Amino acid sequence: MPQTTPQIQRLQHASVPMPPDGHAAARRFYGAALGMDELPPPTTLEVDRLVWFRAGPGGHEVHCFADERLGPNSPAQHICLQVDNLAGFRAHLATHGIAVEEATAIRNRPRCMVHDPFGNLIELTQIDGDYRDGS
């Protein structure tokens, strides 16, 4: 019987650093401003150093972890969260006092950038079709 090559199925989570005292700020940004549900991390991990969030219904997650060495990131390093209504999200973020930065346009993928309270870059995008579609 021929053996098949294993394949990546999806991105399950992204981990972003926060300062050791960043738990409340993570909850305000990822929970209140972005509307993500908090998840309890596994009890086998150092749960007092973690705040986990559900990123939509597909089992995707964002894991915030305490990092004493928190420092500057590469300017292009980021995570991207797909949203269903980018214009609505922009308005919602404004009510939370979160500055929105414009991003280089991509066909069928309106997007913008925000920073979390720890300086991590977050891209928000709405996928309206294939970016390669020339129509």
NUMITI-865045 format. One record per atom (N, C-alpha, C): x, y, z; atom name. Coordinates in steps of 0.1 Angstrom, whole numbers, always signed. Example, Ala and Ser with C-alpha at 12.3 -4.5 7.8 and 13.67 -1.06 7.14 Angstrom:
<rec x="+132" y="-57" z="+78" site="N"/>
<rec x="+123" y="-45" z="+78" site="CA"/>
<rec x="+132" y="-33" z="+78" site="C"/>
<rec x="+128" y="-22" z="+71" site="N"/>
<rec x="+137" y="-11" z="+71" site="CA"/>
<rec x="+129" y="+0" z="+79" site="C"/>
//
This chain:
<rec x="+9" y="-12" z="+0" site="N"/>
<rec x="+0" y="+0" z="+0" site="CA"/>
<rec x="+9" y="+12" z="+0" site="C"/>
<rec x="+7" y="+22" z="-9" site="N"/>
<rec x="+15" y="+34" z="-10" site="CA"/>
<rec x="+13" y="+43" z="+2" site="C"/>
<rec x="+24" y="+48" z="+7" site="N"/>
<rec x="+23" y="+57" z="+18" site="CA"/>
<rec x="+21" y="+71" z="+14" site="C"/>
<rec x="+12" y="+79" z="+20" site="N"/>
<rec x="+10" y="+93" z="+16" site="CA"/>
<rec x="+18" y="+102" z="+24" site="C"/>
<rec x="+21" y="+113" z="+18" site="N"/>
<rec x="+30" y="+123" z="+25" site="CA"/>
<rec x="+21" y="+131" z="+35" site="C"/>
<rec x="+25" y="+132" z="+47" site="N"/>
<rec x="+18" y="+140" z="+57" site="CA"/>
<rec x="+16" y="+155" z="+52" site="C"/>
<rec x="+5" y="+161" z="+56" site="N"/>
<rec x="+3" y="+175" z="+52" site="CA"/>
<rec x="-2" y="+183" z="+63" site="C"/>
<rec x="+2" y="+196" z="+63" site="N"/>
<rec x="-3" y="+205" z="+73" site="CA"/>
<rec x="-17" y="+208" z="+70" site="C"/>
<rec x="-26" y="+208" z="+80" site="N"/>
<rec x="-40" y="+210" z="+78" site="CA"/>
<rec x="-45" y="+224" z="+80" site="C"/>
<rec x="-39" y="+231" z="+90" site="N"/>
<rec x="-43" y="+245" z="+93" site="CA"/>
<rec x="-33" y="+251" z="+104" site="C"/>
<rec x="-33" y="+264" z="+105" site="N"/>
<rec x="-26" y="+270" z="+116" site="CA"/>
<rec x="-35" y="+269" z="+128" site="C"/>
<rec x="-30" y="+262" z="+139" site="N"/>
<rec x="-39" y="+260" z="+151" site="CA"/>
<rec x="-38" y="+271" z="+160" site="C"/>
<rec x="-26" y="+277" z="+162" site="N"/>
<rec x="-25" y="+289" z="+171" site="CA"/>
<rec x="-13" y="+297" z="+168" site="C"/>
<rec x="-13" y="+309" z="+173" site="N"/>
<rec x="-2" y="+318" z="+172" site="CA"/>
<rec x="+1" y="+322" z="+186" site="C"/>
<rec x="+14" y="+323" z="+190" site="N"/>
<rec x="+18" y="+327" z="+204" site="CA"/>
<rec x="+24" y="+341" z="+203" site="C"/>
<rec x="+19" y="+350" z="+212" site="N"/>
<rec x="+25" y="+364" z="+212" site="CA"/>
<rec x="+29" y="+367" z="+226" site="C"/>
<rec x="+41" y="+374" z="+227" site="N"/>
<rec x="+46" y="+377" z="+240" site="CA"/>
<rec x="+39" y="+389" z="+246" site="C"/>
<rec x="+39" y="+389" z="+259" site="N"/>
<rec x="+34" y="+400" z="+267" site="CA"/>
<rec x="+43" y="+401" z="+279" site="C"/>
<rec x="+44" y="+413" z="+285" site="N"/>
<rec x="+52" y="+414" z="+298" site="CA"/>
<rec x="+46" y="+406" z="+309" site="C"/>
<rec x="+53" y="+403" z="+319" site="N"/>
<rec x="+48" y="+395" z="+330" site="CA"/>
<rec x="+35" y="+400" z="+336" site="C"/>
<rec x="+33" y="+413" z="+336" site="N"/>
<rec x="+21" y="+419" z="+342" site="CA"/>
<rec x="+11" y="+423" z="+331" site="C"/>
<rec x="+11" y="+416" z="+320" site="N"/>
<rec x="+2" y="+420" z="+309" site="CA"/>
<rec x="-11" y="+413" z="+308" site="C"/>
<rec x="-14" y="+405" z="+317" site="N"/>
<rec x="-27" y="+397" z="+316" site="CA"/>
<rec x="-39" y="+405" z="+314" site="C"/>
<rec x="-41" y="+416" z="+322" site="N"/>
<rec x="-53" y="+424" z="+321" site="CA"/>
<rec x="-53" y="+431" z="+308" site="C"/>
<rec x="-42" y="+436" z="+303" site="N"/>
<rec x="-42" y="+443" z="+290" site="CA"/>
<rec x="-45" y="+434" z="+279" site="C"/>
<rec x="-40" y="+421" z="+280" site="N"/>
<rec x="-43" y="+411" z="+270" site="CA"/>
<rec x="-58" y="+408" z="+270" site="C"/>
<rec x="-64" y="+408" z="+281" site="N"/>
<rec x="-79" y="+405" z="+282" site="CA"/>
<rec x="-87" y="+417" z="+276" site="C"/>
<rec x="-82" y="+429" z="+279" site="N"/>
<rec x="-89" y="+441" z="+273" site="CA"/>
<rec x="-88" y="+442" z="+258" site="C"/>
<rec x="-76" y="+439" z="+252" site="N"/>
<rec x="-74" y="+439" z="+238" site="CA"/>
<rec x="-80" y="+428" z="+231" site="C"/>
<rec x="-75" y="+415" z="+234" site="N"/>
<rec x="-80" y="+404" z="+227" site="CA"/>
<rec x="-94" y="+400" z="+230" site="C"/>
<rec x="-98" y="+401" z="+243" site="N"/>
<rec x="-111" y="+398" z="+248" site="CA"/>
<rec x="-121" y="+409" z="+244" site="C"/>
<rec x="-120" y="+421" z="+250" site="N"/>
<rec x="-130" y="+431" z="+249" site="CA"/>
<rec x="-129" y="+438" z="+235" site="C"/>
<rec x="-118" y="+442" z="+231" site="N"/>
<rec x="-117" y="+450" z="+218" site="CA"/>
<rec x="-118" y="+441" z="+206" site="C"/>
<rec x="-112" y="+429" z="+206" site="N"/>
<rec x="-113" y="+420" z="+194" site="CA"/>
<rec x="-125" y="+410" z="+196" site="C"/>
<rec x="-130" y="+409" z="+207" site="N"/>
<rec x="-142" y="+401" z="+210" site="CA"/>
<rec x="-139" y="+386" z="+210" site="C"/>
<rec x="-127" y="+382" z="+213" site="N"/>
<rec x="-123" y="+368" z="+214" site="CA"/>
<rec x="-126" y="+362" z="+227" site="C"/>
<rec x="-131" y="+350" z="+228" site="N"/>
<rec x="-134" y="+343" z="+240" site="CA"/>
<rec x="-121" y="+338" z="+246" site="C"/>
<rec x="-120" y="+340" z="+260" site="N"/>
<rec x="-108" y="+334" z="+267" site="CA"/>
<rec x="-110" y="+319" z="+269" site="C"/>
<rec x="-99" y="+312" z="+267" site="N"/>
<rec x="-99" y="+298" z="+270" site="CA"/>
<rec x="-90" y="+295" z="+281" site="C"/>
<rec x="-93" y="+285" z="+290" site="N"/>
<rec x="-84" y="+281" z="+300" site="CA"/>
<rec x="-72" y="+273" z="+294" site="C"/>
<rec x="-60" y="+277" z="+297" site="N"/>
<rec x="-49" y="+269" z="+292" site="CA"/>
<rec x="-48" y="+256" z="+300" site="C"/>
<rec x="-41" y="+246" z="+294" site="N"/>
<rec x="-40" y="+233" z="+301" site="CA"/>
<rec x="-33" y="+234" z="+314" site="C"/>
<rec x="-38" y="+227" z="+324" site="N"/>
<rec x="-33" y="+229" z="+338" site="CA"/>
<rec x="-19" y="+223" z="+339" site="C"/>
<rec x="-14" y="+216" z="+329" site="N"/>
<rec x="+0" y="+211" z="+329" site="CA"/>
<rec x="+10" y="+221" z="+326" site="C"/>
<rec x="+5" y="+233" z="+321" site="N"/>
<rec x="+14" y="+244" z="+317" site="CA"/>
<rec x="+14" y="+254" z="+329" site="C"/>
<rec x="+23" y="+264" z="+328" site="N"/>
<rec x="+24" y="+275" z="+338" site="CA"/>
<rec x="+12" y="+285" z="+335" site="C"/>
<rec x="+0" y="+281" z="+340" site="N"/>
<rec x="-12" y="+289" z="+337" site="CA"/>
<rec x="-11" y="+303" z="+341" site="C"/>
<rec x="-3" y="+306" z="+352" site="N"/>
<rec x="-2" y="+320" z="+357" site="CA"/>
<rec x="+6" y="+329" z="+347" site="C"/>
<rec x="+12" y="+323" z="+337" site="N"/>
<rec x="+20" y="+330" z="+327" site="CA"/>
<rec x="+13" y="+331" z="+314" site="C"/>
<rec x="+1" y="+326" z="+313" site="N"/>
<rec x="-6" y="+325" z="+300" site="CA"/>
<rec x="-20" y="+331" z="+300" site="C"/>
<rec x="-24" y="+336" z="+289" site="N"/>
<rec x="-38" y="+340" z="+286" site="CA"/>
<rec x="-41" y="+335" z="+272" site="C"/>
<rec x="-51" y="+326" z="+271" site="N"/>
<rec x="-54" y="+320" z="+257" site="CA"/>
<rec x="-68" y="+325" z="+253" site="C"/>
<rec x="-69" y="+327" z="+240" site="N"/>
<rec x="-82" y="+331" z="+234" site="CA"/>
<rec x="-85" y="+323" z="+222" site="C"/>
<rec x="-98" y="+321" z="+220" site="N"/>
<rec x="-104" y="+314" z="+208" site="CA"/>
<rec x="-104" y="+325" z="+196" site="C"/>
<rec x="-99" y="+321" z="+185" site="N"/>
<rec x="-99" y="+330" z="+173" site="CA"/>
<rec x="-109" y="+324" z="+163" site="C"/>
<rec x="-122" y="+325" z="+166" site="N"/>
<rec x="-132" y="+321" z="+156" site="CA"/>
<rec x="-136" y="+306" z="+159" site="C"/>
<rec x="-145" y="+301" z="+151" site="N"/>
<rec x="-151" y="+288" z="+154" site="CA"/>
<rec x="-143" y="+276" z="+149" site="C"/>
<rec x="-132" y="+278" z="+142" site="N"/>
<rec x="-125" y="+267" z="+136" site="CA"/>
<rec x="-114" y="+261" z="+145" site="C"/>
<rec x="-114" y="+264" z="+158" site="N"/>
<rec x="-104" y="+258" z="+167" site="CA"/>
<rec x="-91" y="+265" z="+166" site="C"/>
<rec x="-90" y="+277" z="+160" site="N"/>
<rec x="-78" y="+285" z="+160" site="CA"/>
<rec x="-77" y="+293" z="+173" site="C"/>
<rec x="-65" y="+296" z="+177" site="N"/>
<rec x="-63" y="+302" z="+190" site="CA"/>
<rec x="-51" y="+312" z="+189" site="C"/>
<rec x="-52" y="+322" z="+199" site="N"/>
<rec x="-40" y="+331" z="+201" site="CA"/>
<rec x="-36" y="+329" z="+216" site="C"/>
<rec x="-24" y="+326" z="+218" site="N"/>
<rec x="-18" y="+323" z="+231" site="CA"/>
<rec x="-9" y="+335" z="+235" site="C"/>
<rec x="-13" y="+342" z="+245" site="N"/>
<rec x="-4" y="+353" z="+251" site="CA"/>
<rec x="+4" y="+346" z="+262" site="C"/>
<rec x="+17" y="+349" z="+261" site="N"/>
<rec x="+26" y="+343" z="+272" site="CA"/>
<rec x="+35" y="+354" z="+278" site="C"/>
<rec x="+37" y="+353" z="+291" site="N"/>
<rec x="+46" y="+362" z="+298" site="CA"/>
<rec x="+60" y="+360" z="+294" site="C"/>
<rec x="+67" y="+371" z="+290" site="N"/>
<rec x="+81" y="+370" z="+286" site="CA"/>
<rec x="+89" y="+382" z="+292" site="C"/>
<rec x="+97" y="+379" z="+302" site="N"/>
<rec x="+105" y="+389" z="+308" site="CA"/>
<rec x="+114" y="+397" z="+299" site="C"/>
<rec x="+118" y="+391" z="+288" site="N"/>
<rec x="+127" y="+397" z="+279" site="CA"/>
<rec x="+120" y="+404" z="+267" site="C"/>
<rec x="+107" y="+407" z="+269" site="N"/>
<rec x="+100" y="+413" z="+259" site="CA"/>
<rec x="+107" y="+425" z="+253" site="C"/>
<rec x="+109" y="+425" z="+240" site="N"/>
<rec x="+117" y="+435" z="+234" site="CA"/>
<rec x="+111" y="+438" z="+220" site="C"/>
<rec x="+117" y="+446" z="+212" site="N"/>
<rec x="+112" y="+450" z="+199" site="CA"/>
<rec x="+112" y="+438" z="+190" site="C"/>
<rec x="+101" y="+437" z="+182" site="N"/>
<rec x="+99" y="+427" z="+172" site="CA"/>
<rec x="+104" y="+432" z="+158" site="C"/>
<rec x="+106" y="+423" z="+149" site="N"/>
<rec x="+108" y="+427" z="+135" site="CA"/>
<rec x="+95" y="+435" z="+131" site="C"/>
<rec x="+97" y="+446" z="+124" site="N"/>
<rec x="+85" y="+454" z="+120" site="CA"/>
<rec x="+75" y="+447" z="+112" site="C"/>
<rec x="+79" y="+436" z="+105" site="N"/>
<rec x="+69" y="+429" z="+97" site="CA"/>
<rec x="+63" y="+417" z="+104" site="C"/>
<rec x="+69" y="+413" z="+115" site="N"/>
<rec x="+63" y="+401" z="+123" site="CA"/>
<rec x="+49" y="+404" z="+127" site="C"/>
<rec x="+40" y="+395" z="+124" site="N"/>
<rec x="+26" y="+397" z="+128" site="CA"/>
<rec x="+18" y="+385" z="+128" site="C"/>
<rec x="+6" y="+385" z="+134" site="N"/>
<rec x="-4" y="+375" z="+131" site="CA"/>
<rec x="-15" y="+382" z="+124" site="C"/>
<rec x="-23" y="+374" z="+116" site="N"/>
<rec x="-34" y="+379" z="+108" site="CA"/>
<rec x="-46" y="+372" z="+113" site="C"/>
<rec x="-57" y="+380" z="+116" site="N"/>
<rec x="-70" y="+374" z="+120" site="CA"/>
<rec x="-80" y="+378" z="+109" site="C"/>
<rec x="-87" y="+368" z="+103" site="N"/>
<rec x="-97" y="+370" z="+93" site="CA"/>
<rec x="-110" y="+375" z="+101" site="C"/>
<rec x="-116" y="+385" z="+96" site="N"/>
<rec x="-128" y="+391" z="+101" site="CA"/>
<rec x="-139" y="+390" z="+91" site="C"/>
<rec x="-152" y="+391" z="+95" site="N"/>
<rec x="-163" y="+390" z="+86" site="CA"/>
<rec x="-168" y="+404" z="+81" site="C"/>
<rec x="-163" y="+415" z="+88" site="N"/>
<rec x="-168" y="+428" z="+84" site="CA"/>
<rec x="-157" y="+438" z="+88" site="C"/>
<rec x="-148" y="+441" z="+80" site="N"/>
<rec x="-137" y="+450" z="+83" site="CA"/>
<rec x="-141" y="+464" z="+87" site="C"/>
<rec x="-151" y="+469" z="+79" site="N"/>
<rec x="-155" y="+483" z="+82" site="CA"/>
<rec x="-162" y="+483" z="+96" site="C"/>
<rec x="-169" y="+473" z="+99" site="N"/>
<rec x="-175" y="+472" z="+113" site="CA"/>
<rec x="-165" y="+471" z="+124" site="C"/>
<rec x="-154" y="+463" z="+121" site="N"/>
<rec x="-144" y="+461" z="+130" site="CA"/>
<rec x="-136" y="+474" z="+133" site="C"/>
<rec x="-134" y="+482" z="+122" site="N"/>
<rec x="-127" y="+495" z="+123" site="CA"/>
<rec x="-135" y="+504" z="+133" site="C"/>
<rec x="-148" y="+504" z="+131" site="N"/>
<rec x="-157" y="+513" z="+140" site="CA"/>
<rec x="-156" y="+508" z="+154" site="C"/>
<rec x="-157" y="+495" z="+156" site="N"/>
<rec x="-156" y="+489" z="+169" site="CA"/>
<rec x="-143" y="+492" z="+176" site="C"/>
<rec x="-132" y="+491" z="+169" site="N"/>
<rec x="-119" y="+494" z="+175" site="CA"/>
<rec x="-118" y="+508" z="+179" site="C"/>
<rec x="-124" y="+517" z="+171" site="N"/>
<rec x="-124" y="+531" z="+175" site="CA"/>
<rec x="-131" y="+534" z="+188" site="C"/>
<rec x="-141" y="+526" z="+191" site="N"/>
<rec x="-148" y="+528" z="+204" site="CA"/>
<rec x="-139" y="+523" z="+216" site="C"/>
<rec x="-129" y="+515" z="+213" site="N"/>
<rec x="-120" y="+511" z="+223" site="CA"/>
<rec x="-107" y="+519" z="+223" site="C"/>
<rec x="-106" y="+529" z="+215" site="N"/>
<rec x="-95" y="+538" z="+214" site="CA"/>
<rec x="-82" y="+532" z="+208" site="C"/>
<rec x="-85" y="+522" z="+199" site="N"/>
<rec x="-73" y="+515" z="+193" site="CA"/>
<rec x="-71" y="+521" z="+179" site="C"/>
<rec x="-59" y="+526" z="+177" site="N"/>
<rec x="-55" y="+532" z="+164" site="CA"/>
<rec x="-54" y="+521" z="+153" site="C"/>
<rec x="-59" y="+525" z="+142" site="N"/>
<rec x="-59" y="+516" z="+130" site="CA"/>
<rec x="-49" y="+521" z="+120" site="C"/>
<rec x="-40" y="+513" z="+115" site="N"/>
<rec x="-30" y="+517" z="+105" site="CA"/>
<rec x="-34" y="+511" z="+92" site="C"/>
<rec x="-33" y="+519" z="+81" site="N"/>
<rec x="-36" y="+513" z="+68" site="CA"/>
<rec x="-25" y="+504" z="+63" site="C"/>
<rec x="-29" y="+494" z="+55" site="N"/>
<rec x="-19" y="+484" z="+50" site="CA"/>
<rec x="-20" y="+485" z="+35" site="C"/>
<rec x="-9" y="+481" z="+29" site="N"/>
<rec x="-8" y="+480" z="+14" site="CA"/>
<rec x="-20" y="+471" z="+9" site="C"/>
<rec x="-27" y="+476" z="-1" site="N"/>
<rec x="-39" y="+469" z="-6" site="CA"/>
<rec x="-35" y="+456" z="-12" site="C"/>
<rec x="-44" y="+446" z="-10" site="N"/>
<rec x="-43" y="+433" z="-17" site="CA"/>
<rec x="-57" y="+431" z="-23" site="C"/>
<rec x="-57" y="+427" z="-36" site="N"/>
<rec x="-70" y="+425" z="-43" site="CA"/>
<rec x="-79" y="+415" z="-35" site="C"/>
<rec x="-92" y="+418" z="-33" site="N"/>
<rec x="-101" y="+410" z="-26" site="CA"/>
<rec x="-98" y="+407" z="-11" site="C"/>
<rec x="-89" y="+414" z="-6" site="N"/>
<rec x="-86" y="+413" z="+8" site="CA"/>
<rec x="-84" y="+426" z="+15" site="C"/>
<rec x="-95" y="+434" z="+17" site="N"/>
<rec x="-93" y="+446" z="+25" site="CA"/>
<rec x="-87" y="+443" z="+38" site="C"/>
<rec x="-78" y="+452" z="+43" site="N"/>
<rec x="-71" y="+448" z="+55" site="CA"/>
<rec x="-66" y="+461" z="+62" site="C"/>
<rec x="-63" y="+460" z="+75" site="N"/>
<rec x="-57" y="+471" z="+82" site="CA"/>
<rec x="-48" y="+464" z="+93" site="C"/>
<rec x="-40" y="+472" z="+100" site="N"/>
<rec x="-31" y="+468" z="+110" site="CA"/>
<rec x="-34" y="+475" z="+123" site="C"/>
<rec x="-33" y="+468" z="+134" site="N"/>
<rec x="-33" y="+474" z="+148" site="CA"/>
<rec x="-22" y="+468" z="+156" site="C"/>
<rec x="-19" y="+474" z="+167" site="N"/>
<rec x="-9" y="+469" z="+176" site="CA"/>
<rec x="-16" y="+465" z="+189" site="C"/>
<rec x="-13" y="+454" z="+195" site="N"/>
<rec x="-18" y="+450" z="+208" site="CA"/>
<rec x="-11" y="+458" z="+218" site="C"/>
<rec x="-15" y="+458" z="+231" site="N"/>
<rec x="-9" y="+466" z="+241" site="CA"/>
<rec x="+6" y="+464" z="+243" site="C"/>
<rec x="+11" y="+453" z="+238" site="N"/>
<rec x="+25" y="+449" z="+240" site="CA"/>
<rec x="+34" y="+453" z="+228" site="C"/>
<rec x="+28" y="+459" z="+217" site="N"/>
<rec x="+36" y="+462" z="+205" site="CA"/>
<rec x="+35" y="+452" z="+194" site="C"/>
<rec x="+29" y="+441" z="+196" site="N"/>
<rec x="+27" y="+430" z="+186" site="CA"/>
<rec x="+18" y="+435" z="+175" site="C"/>
<rec x="+22" y="+433" z="+163" site="N"/>
<rec x="+14" y="+438" z="+151" site="CA"/>
<rec x="+4" y="+427" z="+148" site="C"/>
<rec x="-9" y="+432" z="+146" site="N"/>
<rec x="-20" y="+423" z="+143" site="CA"/>
<rec x="-26" y="+428" z="+130" site="C"/>
<rec x="-27" y="+419" z="+120" site="N"/>
<rec x="-34" y="+423" z="+107" site="CA"/>
<rec x="-48" y="+418" z="+108" site="C"/>
<rec x="-57" y="+426" z="+104" site="N"/>
<rec x="-71" y="+422" z="+103" site="CA"/>
<rec x="-75" y="+422" z="+89" site="C"/>
<rec x="-81" y="+411" z="+83" site="N"/>
<rec x="-84" y="+411" z="+69" site="CA"/>
<rec x="-98" y="+405" z="+67" site="C"/>
<rec x="-104" y="+409" z="+57" site="N"/>
<rec x="-117" y="+403" z="+52" site="CA"/>
<rec x="-114" y="+397" z="+39" site="C"/>
<rec x="-117" y="+384" z="+37" site="N"/>
<rec x="-114" y="+377" z="+25" site="CA"/>
<rec x="-127" y="+377" z="+16" site="C"/>
<rec x="-127" y="+384" z="+5" site="N"/>
<rec x="-138" y="+386" z="-4" site="CA"/>
<rec x="-137" y="+378" z="-16" site="C"/>
<rec x="-125" y="+371" z="-18" site="N"/>
<rec x="-123" y="+363" z="-30" site="CA"/>
<rec x="-108" y="+360" z="-31" site="C"/>
<rec x="-105" y="+354" z="-42" site="N"/>
<rec x="-91" y="+350" z="-44" site="CA"/>
<rec x="-83" y="+362" z="-48" site="C"/>
<rec x="-72" y="+364" z="-41" site="N"/>
<rec x="-63" y="+376" z="-44" site="CA"/>
<rec x="-57" y="+376" z="-58" site="C"/>
<rec x="-57" y="+364" z="-64" site="N"/>
<rec x="-51" y="+363" z="-77" site="CA"/>
<rec x="-61" y="+365" z="-88" site="C"/>
<rec x="-74" y="+367" z="-84" site="N"/>
<rec x="-85" y="+369" z="-94" site="CA"/>
<rec x="-83" y="+383" z="-100" site="C"/>
<rec x="-81" y="+384" z="-113" site="N"/>
<rec x="-79" y="+397" z="-119" site="CA"/>
<rec x="-92" y="+404" z="-124" site="C"/>
<rec x="-103" y="+398" z="-121" site="N"/>
<rec x="-116" y="+404" z="-125" site="CA"/>
<rec x="-120" y="+415" z="-116" site="C"/>
//
